[in-house]
């Protein structure tokens, strides 16, 4: 499997604050399959502690 075969998703939650940043991220992850990648765009710095890397 090469890099082009890996499914990559993104989630733009800029402008959202906790706890909604966590909720939107959790819902998106539940839609995804194991092994897929999720890129999250956010601008609420405290959310970095709540959203696992």
Protein Blocks (a to p, Z undefined) as FASTA:
>chain_A
ZZklpccddddfehiacfklmmmmmmmmmmpcehiacddddfbfklmmmmcZZ
